[in-house]
Structures are given as structure tokens and as C-alpha cells.
Amino acid sequence: MLCFLDTCIVIYAVEGQAPFQQRARTHLAALEAAGHTFVVSDLTRNECLVKPLGAGDGPLLLQYSKFFAGPNLHTVGLTLVAHERASLIRGSYWYANGKRYSLPDALHLAAAIEFGCDSFLTNDNDLAGFPDIAVDVLP
């Protein structure tokens, strides 16, 4: 089972406040024990590295580097097809029901779909109703 990790999940697991970090780490460990493999996109990496690079925080940058180098985590690039699907997500849901997904959210969802993920893990309740992939909200 492939599980795409939303940026908020990675941030919680690496540098989150104690209750969020524990929830994220515990849930990721349970998923991994159940045989899940994790996927992030290069956009996820970009979003996560803004803070440590901007602040010159070497120890935090190292923590992210270790997370992204994990043996059960794959990073995928955003292809033209993923970008086109993100445009479709943003346009079709906005015109159909007034729901407007942000560009990063649409790109993450599109990447998860295009790379064959079975689920999308987030802590964003606004994404929970997305119908094109199973969206799991961090318990």
C-alpha cells in the first residue's frame, strides 16, 4: 500500500509540537508496521525545507534529511501530467461546487493519484471530502 504524506504530516513528525509529533510518529509507525510505503513529492520537500534553510538551522535540516532518506519513503517529481491534473482538480471542483483547492493541495493530491498511491494522509479536514483518492485524516 502506498500512502502519500501531506506536508503537514512530515512537519509534525519531524518538528511538531509534542502532541502533534507523537500522533504523527505513532500513526506512521503503525502504517509502516502494517506494510505501507510512503510517498512525498519534491514539493513536499520544498515546503518542509523553507524553515531550516531560511533560519540557517543545521540540526533541523539534518532531521529533515534523515526523514527524507528513510528506507520506506520515496520522493517523486511533479510531472506535467500531475500539474495538469492539479489544474483539473482546482477548476472542476471550483466550478462544480464552489470548493477551491489551493495550488499546493491540488498538486499534492494530483501527485498522489498520478503515482498510484492508495491513500493520502493529512491533518487538513478540508481535504477529507476529496473523492478521487482515499483521504485519511491523522487520528
C-alpha positions as CSV (number, residue, x, y, z in Angstrom):
1,M,0.0,0.0,0.0
2,L,1.3,3.4,-1.0
3,C,0.5,6.3,1.3
4,F,1.2,9.9,0.2
5,L,2.1,12.1,3.1
6,D,0.8,15.7,3.1
7,T,3.4,18.3,4.1
8,C,1.8,18.9,7.5
9,I,2.3,15.2,8.4
10,V,6.0,15.4,7.6
11,I,6.4,18.7,9.6
12,Y,4.5,17.2,12.5
13,A,6.7,14.1,12.5
14,V,10.0,16.0,12.2
15,E,9.5,19.2,14.3
16,G,5.9,19.3,15.5
17,Q,4.8,20.3,19.0
18,A,4.7,17.3,21.3
19,P,1.1,16.2,20.9
20,F,1.2,16.5,17.1
21,Q,4.6,15.0,16.8
22,Q,3.6,12.0,18.9
23,R,0.4,11.5,17.0
24,A,2.2,11.6,13.6
25,R,5.0,9.4,14.6
26,T,2.8,6.8,16.2
27,H,0.5,6.7,13.2
28,L,3.3,6.5,10.7
29,A,4.9,3.7,12.7
30,A,1.6,1.8,12.7
31,L,1.1,2.2,9.0
32,E,4.7,1.1,8.3
33,A,4.2,-2.0,10.6
34,A,1.1,-2.8,8.5
35,G,3.2,-2.8,5.3
36,H,2.6,0.7,4.0
37,T,5.3,2.5,1.9
38,F,5.3,6.3,2.0
39,V,5.5,8.8,-0.9
40,V,6.1,12.5,-0.9
41,S,6.7,14.9,-3.8
42,D,9.5,17.3,-4.4
43,L,7.0,20.0,-3.5
44,T,6.7,18.4,0.0
45,R,10.4,18.6,0.4
46,N,10.5,22.2,-0.8
47,E,7.8,23.2,1.7
48,C,9.5,21.4,4.6
49,L,12.9,22.9,3.9
50,V,11.9,26.5,3.9
51,K,12.2,27.0,7.6
52,P,15.5,25.3,8.3
53,L,17.2,26.8,5.2
54,G,15.8,30.2,5.9
55,A,16.8,30.2,9.5
56,G,20.1,28.5,8.9
57,D,19.0,25.8,11.3
58,G,21.5,23.0,10.5
59,P,20.2,20.5,13.1
60,L,16.6,20.8,11.8
61,L,17.8,20.5,8.2
62,L,19.6,17.3,9.3
63,Q,16.4,15.9,10.8
64,Y,14.6,16.5,7.6
65,S,17.4,15.0,5.6
66,K,17.2,11.8,7.7
67,F,13.4,11.7,7.3
68,F,13.6,12.0,3.6
69,A,16.3,9.4,3.3
70,G,14.2,6.9,5.1
71,P,14.2,3.4,3.5
72,N,10.4,3.3,3.4
73,L,9.9,6.7,1.8
74,H,10.0,7.6,-1.9
75,T,10.2,11.1,-3.4
76,V,8.5,11.7,-6.7
77,G,8.9,14.6,-9.1
78,L,5.9,16.6,-10.2
79,T,5.3,15.7,-13.9
80,L,3.4,17.7,-16.5
81,V,0.6,15.2,-16.1
82,A,0.4,15.9,-12.3
83,H,0.3,19.6,-13.0
84,E,-2.5,19.1,-15.5
85,R,-4.4,17.0,-13.0
86,A,-3.9,19.7,-10.4
87,S,-5.4,22.2,-12.7
88,L,-8.3,19.9,-13.3
89,I,-8.8,19.5,-9.6
90,R,-8.8,23.2,-9.0
91,G,-11.0,24.0,-11.9
92,S,-13.5,21.2,-11.8
93,Y,-14.3,21.3,-8.1
94,W,-14.5,25.1,-8.1
95,Y,-16.9,25.2,-10.9
96,A,-18.9,22.2,-9.8
97,N,-19.4,23.1,-6.1
98,G,-17.5,26.2,-5.2
99,K,-14.8,24.2,-3.5
100,R,-11.4,25.8,-4.2
101,Y,-8.3,23.8,-3.5
102,S,-5.0,25.7,-3.1
103,L,-2.3,25.1,-5.7
104,P,-0.1,23.1,-3.2
105,D,-3.1,21.0,-2.0
106,A,-4.1,20.3,-5.6
107,L,-0.5,19.4,-6.6
108,H,-0.2,17.0,-3.6
109,L,-3.5,15.3,-4.4
110,A,-2.6,15.1,-8.1
111,A,0.8,13.6,-7.4
112,A,-0.7,11.0,-5.1
113,I,-3.2,10.0,-7.8
114,E,-0.7,10.0,-10.7
115,F,1.8,7.9,-8.8
116,G,-0.7,5.3,-7.9
117,C,-1.0,5.9,-4.1
118,D,-3.8,4.1,-2.3
119,S,-4.3,6.8,0.3
120,F,-3.4,10.4,1.2
121,L,-2.6,11.2,4.8
122,T,-3.2,14.7,6.1
123,N,-4.4,16.6,9.1
124,D,-6.4,19.0,6.9
125,N,-10.1,18.4,7.4
126,D,-10.8,20.5,4.2
127,L,-9.2,17.7,2.1
128,A,-11.1,14.9,3.8
129,G,-14.0,15.1,1.3
130,F,-11.9,14.8,-1.8
131,P,-13.4,12.0,-3.8
132,D,-10.7,10.8,-6.1
133,I,-8.4,9.1,-3.6
134,A,-8.9,7.8,0.0
135,V,-8.0,10.7,2.3
136,D,-7.2,9.8,5.8
137,V,-7.1,12.5,8.5
138,L,-4.5,11.9,11.2
139,P,-6.3,10.3,14.1
